Amino acid sequence: MTKTGHQSHVKEDQQNGPAGDGRWVYPGLSSIVEHHAEERQSSQADVEWLKKTEFAAKTGLQQFNLQAKLLESKMTPNAALLKFAGSAHMTVEQVAKRRSEFLTTHRLNIIAIQPEPGIVSIAIERPEREVVNLASIWMRWSPERSSRGNQEIAIAVRENDGSVLYLDPSKKHAPHTLIAGSTGSGKSVLMQNILLGIVATNTPQQAIILLIDPKQGVDYFQFEDLPHLGDGLIVDEEQAIQRLQSLVQEMDDRYKRFRSAKANNITSFNSKVDSSERMPTIWLIHDEFAEWMMVDDYKEAVSKSVQRLGVKARAAGIHLIFAAQRPDANVMPMQLRSNLGNRLILRVDGEGTSEIALGEKGAEKLLGKGHLLAKLEGESGLVYAQVPLASEEFANAVIEASSHC
């Protein structure tokens, strides 16, 4: 457990007072993050396994008459990542054809094969995966501090280089997001991490959360009293329809206010008006939306509302996150799918579900427990990543700090 930098953050707490402590909006959060952060070093067993895996992979490639010039190797939370020189005798397609033989003959489970300039990158499953700690990821996160709050949320660690993967629906990425994953995939952990990230970096005046859950909010009881959730948890179908429809009206009202202030988006508007007139970002987070999409009235209301919100919602500071275990075609109309431009997909139960949720195969081969495939607008290709885990103590401490504002 790391304690480094504690004194400097204490000074920040004293200097910033109730307005926040450095990167965070609430006093004491820096100390909470530092207290729960953990640093993990590779063990000798990890190093030895990586060497054995390099040797086995090179041997297998040579037996299949494929070039095996290893350029780089590293450990990720889920795999040994081996980067081989690409050539006419070493391509992604050639390795993919041998996937089963690598498993049965060489005991190497290839979970991803990705092309890079001049490189074929192969990820081979680790026998013991690393649990990534959310507080440690937050130690590396520098949220934006402005009157509008922060909309860039740290969600995972990239497998290819260990950097933090962010979801930024206000600037870099699409305004709306689909999350999918079967039981045990880590979907609830990802959803809770997003909620924690929003409340830790925004006051209730900067961010409002509308949280809809047909499962009666069983995964979100600890969030229920947050001041950011003005309406509390929304667990009633009719109330959910009303909130979706009122969100469209809110978007239209915001555009009228933009026109009056001669502003073209929420950032411009908030910079021109008095602090008492500034508008918060609105996050609508809808878990298990497939549950109610079997009801025709709900399906029609959701589809119409999301279609209206579409691209216009970004400028108005409204972001939608829809999540489901199985976003099958019968519960996810094309217009809904096309408007949820960011895809954060955990392990799903088959190639068909992966193609619907992600737009291509691959998510069915993920390892579960937070192993993530992301397709984000503005990012090139698919991003493999690992969702961090927040201990119950850390999550409760963040919620407690965020509730007293």
C-alpha positions in Angstrom: 0.0 0.0 0.0 1.4 3.3 -1.0 1.5 6.4 1.2 3.8 8.6 -0.9 3.0 12.2 -1.3 0.8 12.3 1.7 2.3 15.5 3.1 1.9 17.5 -0.1 -1.8 16.5 -0.4 -2.4 17.6 3.2 -1.1 21.0 2.2 -3.4 21.0 -0.8 -6.4 20.2 1.5 -5.5 23.2 3.8 -5.0 25.6 0.9 -8.2 24.7 -1.0 -10.5 24.3 2.0 -14.1 23.3 1.3 -13.7 23.9 -2.5 -11.7 20.7 -2.8 -8.3 19.3 -2.6 -6.2 19.6 -5.8 -7.7 17.3 -8.3 -10.9 16.5 -6.4 -13.9 18.6 -5.5 -14.3 17.4 -1.9 -11.9 17.9 1.1 -10.1 14.7 2.1 -10.6 12.8 -1.1 -6.8 12.9 -1.9 -6.1 11.3 1.4 -8.8 8.6 0.8 -7.4 7.8 -2.6 -3.8 7.6 -1.3 -4.9 5.4 1.6 -6.5 2.8 -0.6 -4.0 2.8 -3.5 -1.8 -0.3 -3.9 1.4 -0.7 -5.9 2.0 -4.1 -7.3 5.4 -5.3 -8.5 5.9 -8.3 -10.8 7.0 -11.4 -8.9 9.8 -13.8 -9.9 7.1 -16.3 -10.9 5.6 -13.7 -13.3 9.0 -13.1 -14.9 9.6 -16.8 -15.3 6.2 -17.5 -16.8 6.7 -14.6 -19.3 10.0 -16.2 -20.4 8.4 -19.6 -20.8 5.5 -18.1 -22.7 7.8 -16.3 -25.1 9.7 -19.6 -25.8 6.4 -21.6 -26.3 5.0 -18.9 -28.6 8.1 -18.7 -30.8 8.3 -22.5 -30.9 4.7 -22.7 -32.0 5.0 -20.1 -34.7 8.1 -21.8 -36.1 6.3 -25.2 -36.2 3.5 -23.5 -38.2 6.1 -22.1 -40.6 5.5 -18.5 -39.4 8.2 -15.9 -38.8 8.9 -15.6 -35.0 11.0 -12.5 -34.6 10.0 -11.2 -31.1 10.4 -7.4 -30.8 8.9 -6.8 -27.4 7.1 -8.6 -24.5 5.4 -7.4 -21.4 2.9 -8.5 -18.8 -0.6 -6.9 -18.7 -3.2 -7.5 -16.0 -4.7 -10.4 -18.1 -2.0 -11.6 -20.5 1.5 -11.8 -21.8 1.6 -9.3 -24.7 4.1 -10.5 -27.3 4.9 -8.2 -30.3 6.3 -10.0 -33.3 7.6 -8.4 -36.5 5.0 -8.6 -39.2 5.8 -10.0 -42.7 4.3 -12.0 -45.5 5.0 -15.1 -43.3 3.6 -13.5 -40.1 0.1 -12.0 -40.3 -2.8 -11.6 -38.0 -4.9 -13.9 -40.2 -2.2 -16.6 -40.2 -2.0 -16.6 -36.4 -5.8 -16.6 -36.0 -6.1 -19.8 -38.1 -3.8 -21.5 -35.6 -5.6 -20.4 -32.5 -7.0 -23.8 -31.6 -3.7 -25.5 -32.2 -1.8 -23.1 -30.0 -4.3 -24.0 -27.2 -4.3 -27.8 -27.7 -0.7 -28.3 -28.7 1.2 -25.6 -26.8 -1.3 -24.8 -24.0 -1.4 -21.1 -25.0 -4.8 -19.4 -24.9 -4.6 -16.5 -27.4 -7.2 -14.0 -26.3 -6.4 -11.3 -28.8 -4.4 -10.8 -32.0 -4.1 -7.2 -33.2 -2.3 -5.5 -36.1 0.0 -2.6 -35.5 2.4 -0.9 -38.0 4.9 -3.6 -38.8 3.8 -5.7 -35.9 1.5 -8.6 -35.0 0.5 -8.2 -31.3 -0.5 -11.4 -29.6 -2.1 -11.5 -26.1 -1.8 -14.9 -24.3 -3.9 -15.5 -21.1 -2.2 -15.4 -17.8 -2.7 -18.3 -15.4 -3.3 -15.8 -12.6 -4.7 -12.5 -13.5 -3.9 -9.2 -11.7 -6.7 -7.4 -9.9 -6.3 -3.7 -10.7 -7.1 -1.3 -7.9 -9.4 1.6 -8.6 -7.7 3.9 -6.1 -4.3 3.3 -7.8 -5.8 4.3 -11.2 -7.2 7.5 -9.6 -3.7 8.3 -8.4 -2.8 8.7 -12.0 -5.9 10.7 -13.0 -5.9 14.5 -13.2 -9.6 15.5 -13.6 -10.4 18.8 -15.1 -11.2 21.5 -12.5 -13.5 24.1 -13.9 -16.9 25.8 -13.2 -18.5 23.2 -15.5 -17.1 20.3 -13.6 -15.4 17.2 -15.1 -16.8 14.8 -17.8 -13.6 12.8 -18.5 -14.0 9.6 -16.4 -11.2 7.1 -15.8 -12.7 3.7 -16.5 -9.9 1.1 -17.2 -6.2 0.4 -17.9 -5.2 -0.2 -21.5 -3.7 -3.6 -22.1 -1.3 -2.4 -24.8 0.7 0.2 -22.8 -0.8 0.3 -19.2 -2.1 3.8 -19.7 -5.4 4.9 -18.2 -8.4 4.6 -20.5 -10.9 7.5 -20.2 -14.5 7.9 -21.3 -15.0 11.5 -22.5 -18.5 12.0 -24.0 -18.2 15.8 -23.8 -15.2 16.3 -26.1 -13.3 13.3 -27.5 -15.8 10.5 -27.8 -19.5 10.1 -28.9 -22.0 11.8 -26.4 -23.8 8.5 -25.6 -22.6 5.0 -24.6 -23.6 1.4 -24.6 -22.3 -1.0 -22.0 -22.9 -4.8 -22.3 -21.7 -7.8 -20.5 -23.1 -11.2 -19.2 -23.2 -12.4 -15.6 -19.7 -12.3 -14.1 -18.3 -10.0 -16.8 -17.8 -7.0 -14.5 -20.6 -4.8 -15.9 -21.8 -3.7 -12.5 -18.3 -2.9 -11.4 -17.8 -0.7 -14.5 -21.1 1.1 -13.9 -20.3 1.7 -10.3 -16.8 3.0 -11.1 -18.4 5.5 -13.6 -20.8 6.7 -10.9 -17.9 7.1 -8.4 -15.9 9.0 -11.0 -18.7 11.4 -11.6 -19.5 12.2 -8.0 -15.8 12.4 -7.0 -15.1 15.1 -9.6 -18.3 17.1 -9.7 -20.5 18.9 -7.1 -24.3 18.4 -7.3 -24.4 21.8 -8.9 -22.0 20.6 -11.7 -23.5 17.1 -12.4 -26.9 15.6 -12.0 -27.3 11.8 -12.3 -30.6 10.2 -13.3 -30.2 6.5 -12.4 -32.7 4.0 -13.8 -32.7 0.4 -12.8 -35.5 -2.1 -13.5 -33.8 -4.5 -10.9 -35.0 -2.2 -8.1 -31.6 -0.7 -7.7 -30.1 -3.7 -6.0 -26.6 -2.8 -7.2 -26.9 0.8 -6.3 -28.2 1.1 -2.7 -25.0 2.7 -1.5 -25.5 5.6 -4.1 -29.1 6.3 -3.2 -28.6 9.2 -0.8 -26.1 11.0 -3.0 -27.2 14.6 -3.6 -26.3 14.2 -7.3 -29.3 11.8 -7.5 -32.0 14.4 -7.0 -34.8 11.9 -7.8 -33.1 9.0 -6.1 -33.1 5.7 -7.9 -35.7 5.4 -10.6 -37.1 1.8 -10.5 -40.6 2.4 -11.9 -41.3 2.0 -15.6 -43.7 4.9 -15.9 -41.4 7.2 -14.0 -38.5 6.2 -16.2 -40.6 7.1 -19.3 -41.4 10.5 -17.8 -37.8 11.2 -17.0 -36.7 10.3 -20.5 -39.3 12.6 -22.0 -38.6 15.4 -19.6 -34.9 15.1 -20.6 -35.8 15.9 -24.2 -37.8 19.0 -23.0 -34.8 20.0 -20.9 -32.5 19.8 -24.0 -34.9 22.0 -25.9 -35.1 24.5 -23.1 -31.3 24.6 -22.8 -31.1 25.5 -26.5 -33.5 28.4 -26.0 -31.3 29.7 -23.2 -28.2 29.3 -25.3 -29.8 31.4 -28.0 -30.7 34.2 -25.5 -27.1 34.2 -24.2 -25.6 34.0 -27.7 -23.9 30.7 -26.8 -23.7 27.5 -28.9 -23.1 25.0 -26.1 -23.1 24.5 -22.3 -19.5 25.4 -21.9 -19.9 28.8 -23.7 -23.1 29.4 -21.8 -21.7 28.7 -18.3 -18.7 31.0 -19.1 -21.0 33.9 -19.9 -23.6 33.8 -17.1 -23.6 34.4 -13.4 -22.6 31.4 -11.3 -26.2 31.1 -10.0 -27.4 30.6 -13.7 -24.9 27.9 -14.7 -26.3 24.6 -15.8 -25.1 21.2 -14.7 -24.1 18.3 -16.9 -26.8 15.6 -16.8 -25.9 11.9 -16.9 -28.7 9.5 -17.6 -27.6 6.0 -16.6 -30.0 3.2 -17.5 -29.0 -0.2 -16.3 -30.6 -3.4 -17.6 -32.6 -1.5 -20.2 -33.5 -4.7 -22.0 -35.7 -5.7 -19.1 -38.3 -3.1 -20.1 -37.6 -3.0 -23.8 -39.8 -6.1 -24.2 -42.8 -3.8 -23.4 -43.8 -2.0 -26.6 -44.8 1.3 -25.0 -41.5 1.5 -23.2 -39.5 0.5 -26.3 -41.2 3.2 -28.3 -40.7 5.9 -25.7 -37.0 5.1 -25.2 -36.4 4.9 -29.0 -38.1 8.3 -29.6 -36.3 10.0 -26.7 -32.9 8.7 -27.6 -33.4 9.6 -31.2 -34.4 13.2 -30.3 -31.4 13.5 -27.9 -29.0 12.1 -30.5 -26.1 14.5 -31.3 -27.9 17.6 -30.0 -27.6 16.4 -26.4 -23.8 16.8 -26.3 -23.9 20.6 -26.7 -26.6 20.7 -24.1 -24.5 18.8 -21.6 -26.6 15.6 -21.6 -25.0 12.2 -21.8 -26.7 8.8 -21.9 -25.3 5.5 -20.7 -27.4 2.4 -21.5 -26.4 -1.0 -20.1 -27.6 -4.5 -20.5 -26.5 -8.1 -20.1 -27.7 -9.0 -23.6 -28.6 -6.1 -26.0 -30.2 -8.4 -28.5 -31.6 -7.2 -31.8 -35.2 -7.5 -30.6 -34.7 -5.1 -27.6 -32.2 -2.8 -29.2 -33.7 -1.1 -32.3 -31.2 0.2 -35.0 -31.9 3.9 -34.2 -31.1 3.2 -30.5 -27.9 1.4 -31.4 -26.7 4.0 -33.8 -27.1 6.8 -31.3 -25.0 5.0 -28.6 -21.7 5.6 -30.4 -19.3 4.5 -27.6 -19.2 0.8 -26.9 -17.8 -0.6 -23.7 -18.3 -4.3 -24.0 -17.3 -6.9 -21.4 -17.6 -10.6 -22.0 -20.7 -11.7 -23.7 -22.2 -15.1 -24.3 -21.6 -15.5 -28.1 -20.4 -14.1 -31.4 -23.9 -12.9 -32.3 -24.2 -10.8 -29.1 -20.7 -9.4 -29.7 -21.6 -8.4 -33.2 -24.7 -6.6 -32.0 -23.1 -4.9 -29.1 -19.6 -4.2 -30.5 -20.2 -4.3 -34.2 -17.8 -7.2 -34.6 -16.7 -10.5 -33.0 -14.3 -10.7 -30.2 -16.1 -9.9 -26.9 -17.1 -13.5 -26.6 -13.4 -14.4 -26.0 -12.9 -11.9 -23.2 -12.0 -13.4 -19.8 -14.7 -11.9 -17.6 -14.2 -10.0 -14.3 -13.6 -6.6 -16.0 -11.8 -7.7 -19.2 -13.1 -5.0 -21.6 -13.2 -4.3 -25.3 -13.9 -0.6 -26.0 -14.8 1.0 -29.3 -14.8 4.7 -28.8 -15.4 7.4 -31.3 -12.1 9.1 -32.1 -10.0 6.1 -31.0 -8.4 4.0 -33.7 -9.5 0.4 -33.7 -10.6 -1.7 -30.7 -9.0 -1.1 -27.2 -8.5 -4.0 -24.9 -8.5 -2.9 -21.3 -9.0 -4.1 -17.7 -11.7 -2.5 -15.5 -10.3 -1.7 -12.0 -12.0 -3.0 -8.8 -13.0 -0.6 -6.0 -13.0 -2.1 -2.5 -16.2 -1.7 -0.6 -14.3 0.5 1.9 -13.0 2.8 -0.8 -16.3 3.1 -2.5 -18.1 3.9 0.7 -15.4 6.5 1.7 -15.8 8.3 -1.7 -19.6 8.3 -1.4 -19.4 9.5 2.2 -17.1 12.4 1.2 -19.2 13.2 -1.8 -22.4 13.3 0.3 -21.3 16.1 2.6 -21.1 19.0 0.2 
